Amino acid sequence: MLNNIRIVLVAPSHSGNVGSVARAMKTMGLAQLVLVNPSCTLDEQAFALAAGAKDVLEQVKIVASFDEAIGDCSLVMGSSARLRHLQSTLVTPREGAQLTINELSKYEQSAVALVFGRERVGLTNEELLKCHYHVNIPANPDYASLNLAMAVQLVCYEVRMAYLSATHKALKTRLSSAGYASVSEVEHLLAHSERTYRTLGFIQNEAVMEKLRRLYNRARLEKNEVNILQGILSAVDKRIK
């Protein structure tokens, strides 16, 4: 999923910033970096500041126009500090990250561009109009100065968190749906529990078993969990004997 996300830098002017962006991307699992008409080269400083992200720089794609960078993307997010004219499309980095992962979850072949503008002046109005959403970092209004790599790092972090959340939920759903204990398995566990607890003298009336049944039903026990509880009861039975 992360392989379908590209970071687009429009007209970057400092090679060190490009290297720092590559490092920020790789720490969050992103690898596609596109430069639109850069006025700098990938020099020694770029590779030095990329640190262990040399491979990201080696795969950089350089294009001549903004349209070329986003032409095959189904979703484009543009980073912007402007608020007045973009109210209907403004999202926080967290909201933008969730929209990105939702897009890629629904459509496997989709490509998403996260666009960052020039170091000094950002994106032009024309470029902003070609973005579906505009990511605004809610920084301190008295000092909202973030350099390019900082902004990219922050957005990439939120993308990774949204990605991890989505994959964790998907894995949990797959494990749970495939592994829930059947009604008969839970009934067998309840019967075994009742026999053992009566032997121990723990159960004095039916109310305890009713509460235990409600507990098991609420917990939605998985097969392996039932097996563990059965194993515990069997161990207790052996010790009693």
N, C-alpha and C positions, 0 to 999 in steps of 0.2 A: 504493500500500500504506500509506504513512504517513497518507494522508487518512482512513483508517478507524480511526485511533488517536485517542482522546480523553483529555485530561488532566482529571480530576475533582478539584476542590478542595471539600472538605466544610467548610462553615461558616467560610470565611476571615474574619478580623476586621480585617485591615490592607490597605488599598487598595494600598499600596506593594508588598506581597508579591505581590498579584495582577498588578501591572504587571511586576514582576521575573520572575514565572513566565512571562508572555507572551513576554518577551524570551528567556528560556531555551529556550522551546519553538521559537520561530521560528529561532533559530540552528541547531537540529537538524532543521528541516524539518517540524515539527508545527504544526497550526493550529487544531485543535478544543479549545476550552477550555470546560468546564462548571463552573458554580458552584452548589453546593447550599446554599440558604438562607443566603446571605452576610449578615454583619452590617455590611458596609461597602459603599460605593458606588464606582463607577468614576469617581473624581474626578481632579482635575488631577495629583495625585501619582502615581496609577496610570499615567496616560498619560506622565508625565515619566520614570518608571522603566522603562516599556515601551520607551523609546527608539524604534527603528525598527520595533517590533512593534505599532504602532497598529492595524493591520488585524486582528490577533488579538483585541485587546480589543473592537473594533467588532463582531466576530462572536460574542462571548461569549454562551453560552446559560445563562440563570439558571432553575433549577428549585427546586421547593419541598421535594423529598424525595430521599433517596439512591436509593430504588427507581426513581424516574423517571429519574435520571441514568444508571443501568446497565441499565434494563429491556430494551433491545434488543441488549445485548452478549452475545456467545457466550463471551467470556473476560474475567474481571475480576481485576486484580492490585491488591492493597491494600498500601500501604507501611506497615510496622509496625516499631517498635523492640522489640516484645515477642518473647521467645524461648521462654519456658517452655511455653506451651500450643499453640504453632503448629509444632512441630518437623516434622511430616509434610508441611507445605505451605510451609515456608520456602524461599525461593530468593534468590540474590544478584541484584543488578541485571543482571548479564551473563546469568545463567540465565533470568531473567524476560524479558529482551529477546529471547533466542533463542526462548523459548516463544511470545512475541507474534508474531514474524516467521513462525515455523512455522505458527501458526494462520492468519495472513493469506495465506500462500503456498498453503495447502491449500484455503481457502474464501474466494473473492474477495469475497463479500458480507458477510463477518463484520465485526463491530465489536468493538474491544478497548478496555477502560477501564483506565487507570492512575490509581489513586485515592490521594489524599493527604489526611490528616486535618487536624484543627484545629491551629493553630500551637502551642498549649500542651499539649493532651492527646491529640492524634492521633485515631484512629478508635475508636469504641466496640466492645465485644465483638460486639454485634449486627451492626454494619457489617462487621466482620472476617469473621464467619461467612458473609456473602454473597459473599465473595471466593474465587475458586478457588485462588489462590496469594497468598502474602504476601512481599513484597519487603523484605528486611532488608539495609541497607547496613553492611558489616563495617568500621565505622569504629574508631578508637582507643577501646578500652573505657574508658580513663581520661578521655577527653574526646570523646564522640561527639556533640557539639552541632553540628547542621547546621540552618540556617534553611530555610524552605519552598522558596525558590527554588533553593538549593544542591541540595537533594534532588531536585527536579524536573530540574534541569540534568544531574545525574549519571545519572539513570535515562534521560532522553531521549538523552543521549550514547550509552549502551549500546544503545539501540534503533536509533539511526542506524548505529552500527557493525555491528550484526547485519543491518540492512537492506542496507547497502552490500556486505557480504560475500555475502549471498544473491543480490543482483542481479549482482554480479561473477561468481559461479559460474555463474549462469544464462546470462549473456552468453558466458562462456568456453565453456560446453558447446555453445551454439548455434553459435558460430563454428567450434569444432573439429569437431563432428559434420557440419557442412555443408562443411567445407573440407579434410578429410584427403585426402592424395594416394592414388591407387589403386596397387595392386601393380604394374601395368604402367608407371605413371609413375615409380615408384621404381626399377624395373628399368632403365628407359631412362636415368635419372640415373646409376645404378651403371655402366652400360655406357659412358656418356659420360665418367664419372670415370676409369674404367680406361684408356680410350684416351688421355686427356689426361695422366694420371699416367705412363703408359708412355712417352709421347713426351718427357716431362720427365726420364725416367730415375728417377723416384721409386719405382716398384714393381719389386721384384726377385723377388717370389714371390707366390703366391696368398693367403698368410696376411693380407696387408694388405687385400685386397678382402673377405675374410671378416670381418675386424674392422670394416671400413667398413660392411658390410651389417648387422652387429649393431648398430652405432651408429645407423644410419638407422631400423632397426626399433624400437629402444628409444625413439627421439625421436618416433615417430609424426608424420612430416613432414606439414605441410599443403601444399596445392597452391601457394600463393603462395611458400612456403619452397623448394619444389622449383624453381619458376620462377626464384627468386633464385640458387640454386646453379647451375642450368643457364646463367643469364646470366653468372655468374662464369667458369664453364668455357669458354663461348664467347669471352669476352674474352681469356682465357689462350690459347686456340687461335689467335685472330687475331694476338696478339703473337708467338707462336711462328713463325707463317708470315711 
